[in-house]
Amino acid sequence: MELRGKPLTDLVGKDTYRQLLGVKVFDVSGTYVGYLKRVYVERRSGRARRLVVRLLDGRLLPLKPQELRLTSTGLVVVRRLHVEAGGLSSSLRRLEEAVAEIKRIRERILELDEAYIAGEMSRDTYLSFRSGLEFKRRQLLSEVRELVEELESQVSGLEEERRGLLSKLRSSSARERGEAARRLRSIRTVIARINELLESAKHELSLEMELDDFIESCLR
């Protein structure tokens, strides 16, 4: 079988590989399997020593540069990979949990503010509790941003796979069309669920940015 694209062994330079971070990764059959998470580059030669792909099931897959090729649509692993989308479920679940926790912390901060203004606690006690909540809040915001970025990359890859399946439907056998149609239905369901949660997460992030702006204006 003739392989498409340019061998990754031909690429040289840390900056070149840095530009590939986050690029979609497909297996040799054209199925979207994840995105490029890390690249380890040799100092002297400037060539990749090892690359790490974040798979849809949440696993990190280390690969040698000989196992990847660069195409116009992304990176292609030169073999088939069996990847379940279970990692999507865990990422979605964690995003839901983190967003809910941010909401609870925001409500708790408002309760603390009201209690302090009403004179129900000392300044030291107030600052101690509030700083702890702010620290946790910022940790969660950072995690949510990473999860949003990861899921957006996965949606992009699934959309790419969906377009590929649609083109296959026009030139496939009846059996292959049936399999492609089932996969298309599954992809549509997953994309709809991810987009719904991403919209909610981005709304929460915008509220938190407004809260930060308000706090900063009060401190000026």
N, C-alpha and C positions, 0 to 999 in steps of 0.2 A: 504494500500500500504506500502510495506517495504521500509524504507529509507536507502540509502547507506551512508557509511562513519561514522565518529566519531563525536558525539555531541560536539559542541564548549564549552559547559559547563564543559567538562572534562579537558580543557586546563587551565594551571595555569602559571603565570609568565609574566612580562612585555616583556622580551626578546623573549619569545615564540610568543607573539602576534605581536611584532615588525617585526618578520620574515614573517608574513602573509601579511604585507602591500604591496599592488600592486598585490596580488594574484587574479586570474580570479574568477568571481562569475557567477554561473549559477542558473536558477530557477529549480524547481523540474522536469520539463519536459526535462531538458538538454539544454535549450536555453541559450546562453551567454547573460548576461544582464549588465555586467560592471565589476568593480574591487574594491577591498577593499581600501578605502581612509584613514580612521582613525579608531583608537580603543581607547576607554576610559577604563582604567584598575583601579579597586579599589586598593588602597594602601595596605590595611591590608591583604586582601584575595589573591590578585594577579590575580583575575578572571576578565574577561571582564564585564563591566557594560553596555556598548553600543558600537555598531560598525556602521560605516557609509560606505555605498557603493555608489560609483559614477556610476550612470546608463548611458547607451548609449544615453539617451535623455537629458543628462546634469544635471538631478536632483540628489540631495543627499538623499539617502534613509537610515534613521536610523533604526537599527534592534537590537533586543535583542539577546544575545548569544543562547537562546533556539530556535531561528528561523534559525540557520545556522548549517551546518555539514561540516566537513573537509573530503575531498576525495583525491584520488591520482591526480585528474585533477584540483582541486581548491576547492572553497567553494560552497556549494549548499544551496539555500534558500528553506525552506521546504514548499513552496507554489508556485503557478504559478504567474508570474509577466507579466503585459502587458507593454512593453517598446518599444516605437518607436525610430528609429535611428536618430531622428531630432537633438539630441545633437551632433552627429557626424558632421552634416552639420554646426552647429554653431562653433564647434571647428575648422573644416577645414577652414571655412570662416575667423575666427579670426587669424589663422595661416597665411593664405594668406595675410591678411591685415598687420600683424606684420612684415612679411618678406619684403613686399613692403615698409613699413615705414623704416625699417633698411637700405634698399638700398638708400632711399632718404636722410637719415641722413648721410650715408657714403659719398654720392656725395656732400652734403652740407659741410661736414667737409673738404673735399678736396678743395672745392671752397674757404673756409675760409683760409686754409693753403696757397693757391696760392695768395690770396689777401694780407695776412700778409707779405709773402715773398716779394711781389711787393711793399710793403710800403704803401698800400692803407688804412690801419687802424692801430690804436695804439695797443701796446701790451696789455693794460688793456681791451680794447674793444674786441680784439681777444680772450683773455683768458676767458672773460665773456661769449661770444657766444659759444666758444668751450666747456667749462665746462658744460653748459646747454645741449648741444647736446650729449656730452659724457654720462651725467647722464641719459638722455632719452634712449640713445642707450643701456646702460647696463640694464635698466629696461626691454626693449623689448627683449634683448637676454635671460634674465632670464625667461620671459614669453614664448618665443619660445622653450626653452629647456623643460619647463614643459609641453607644448602642444605636443611636439615631444614624450616625455615619455608617456603621456596619450594616444596618438594615437597609439603608438607602442604596448601598452598593449591591446588596443581595437582590433588591427589587430590580435594579438596573440589569443585573445578570439574568434574572428570571424573565424580564421583558425581552431580552435578547434571545433567550431560548424559545420563548413563545413565538417570536417572529420566525425563527428557524422551523418550528413545528408547523406553523401555518403554511410555509412554502413547501414543506414535505407533503402536506395533505394533497397537494395538486398533482403529485407525481409518484404516489406510493400505491402499494397493493392494498386490497381491502383489509387485510389483517393489520398491516402497518398503519393504515388510516385509523383503525379502531384504537390501537395503542396510543397513537398520537393524540386522538380526540380525548381519551381518558386523561392523558398527561396535561393537555391544555386545560381541561376543567379543573384539575388539581392546582395548576399554576394560577389560574384566575382567582380561585378561592383564597390561596395563600397571599397573593398580591393585594387583594381587597382587604384582608385582615391586617396585613402589615401597614398599608396606607392609612387605615382607620386609626390605628394606634400611633403611628407617626404624627398624624395631625393633632392628636390629643397631647402627645409629648411636646411638640413644638409650641403648642398653646401654653403649656405649663412653663416652658423655658422663657417665653415672652413675658409671662407674668412675673417670673423671678427677676428678669432683667429690669422690669418696671420697678420692682421692689428695691433692687440695688440702687437704681437711679434716685428713688425717693429717699433712701437712707443716706446716700451721699449728699443730697441737697439739704437734708436736715443737719448734717455735720459741717457744712460750709460756714 
